[in-house]
Structures are given as C-alpha cells and as structure tokens.
C-alpha cells in the first residue's frame, strides 16, 4: 500500500509536468503529489516500527491494516477531488463534496490518529533495538503524534474562518501564520531520526556516542518544530523570523546537520580504513 501511494505521487508529478497549473491553492496537482508521498513514506515507516514491537501477528496485522486502508482512502479521496477540479478539505459546496470532507475526517479520527497513538505507546513500552535506535523511533513517533494535533488545528482554523476553500487559504492563522509548516515538519521526524540512527550503526562510533548524536539531532528537530509552531501562533509568515525564532532556527538546524555530518564523516572514515589481517 505504501508503494502504491508513492507510485501515485510519482504519476501525478508527471501529470503536473505535462498539465502545469499553479503549485499553490486548494485545487492543484500539489495535493495528490505531496499527500501521496507523505502518506507513503509515513505508512512504510509505521509498518517498519510495528515490525519491531514484538506484537502477536493478529494484533500487528490489525494495526497495519487500519493504517494502510485509512492512508489509501485519504489519498484516494484527495486525488479524486483534484481530478474533479474541486477542493478536497472543508468543501461543503455539494452533497458529494460534503460527503468527501466527512469521509476524510472520519478516516483520520477513527483510523489514523488512534492507530498512530497506539503504535507510539507501544514503542515506549516494547520496542526492540539498540538505545540509539529506540530513542530515534520514540522521538519520531512522539513528534508524529504532534503532527496529528497540527492537522486538527488546520481543520479547526478552517472551520473558524468559515469561507469556502476557493475564497481563501484556510491554513493561514492570523495575518500570515502558516499552519501547514508545523504540520509538515512534525510529519517526517519518524523518517529522519531513525535513518540517522541506522547510518550510525554503520560507523565506528560507540553506542553511547550514537545515542548522544541521536539526542542532538532530536533536539535540533524539536527546535525546528518549535520555530514553525511559534511563527504560526504569532501569525507570522515562515520567513518573517524574529530575532529569537531566527536564532533558534539557526541553532536547531546546526544541531541536526552536525549530527548528520558526524555520522557521514565517520562512515566514510570506517569505509576507507585499510583492513588488516590478524597476526
């Protein structure tokens, strides 16, 4: 199912290259592209996490099934609305559009969000693996839960605005605060941090050092999330940084990049180190 969603994103990227049109707005090829990609990589990540929870097969299959069906349904409905040429979310213009909006909310509230919360709780209780990987997965899952709150804030903000999605950007809070930014950033920690932890297992770093680097990256990623939340809450555009948010952005990005650079540099060193035969 994850592969299907990623293939859909790639297909619609090709459609966008041929058909063109604006990237922004409630009706654009951006939606099937980004939703297909984000749901695809997130679903694959969750299946990978579930595989390391030492669950009974029946329970694991139930979790994977709910996540898979809900993800495909969400992306499928969003994609269908784009092909119909109408907004997908908060669109109550016709009976069909209202039904689609209700189904999108239903699959999220009854399928995706509860399943993500369950996987997160289980990850803190029975996750298998070295300490560095356990920290990466748990931090990524915790941040993924925050993304569900960010998504709920997006929907709630649109309902408060109350205008049709064609009339205004329903993700704007206040003057120019962009709620899509914290939602997008929080969605992908569950890929970034475990990938870093996996790279570190291929280096000569000790497990203690690996855990420290994952903690550094987690702090950096958390800082990026905080910058996005603060900017949106203050009604400021993502690039309209204050002195405080700008400094936090630089420090957070530096921490995340430093952890990645440390992993890659030691990986390169380990690969180039000459092999010695035992005496």
Protein Blocks (a to p, Z undefined) as FASTA:
>chain_A
ZZmmmmmmmmmmmmmmmngpafbdjbdfklmmmmmmmmmmmmmmmmmmmmmnopafklmm
mmmmmmmmmmmmmmmmmmmmmmnopafbhpakbmklmmmmmmmmmmmmmmmmmmmmmmmm
mmmmmpgcdfklmmmmmmmmmmmmmmmmmmmmmmmmmmmnopafklpcfkbghjllcfkl
mmmmmmmmmmmmmmmmmmmmmmcbdfklmmmmmmmmmmmmmmmmmmmmmmmmnopafklc
cfklmmmmmmmmmmmmmmmmmmmmmmmmmmmpccdddZZ
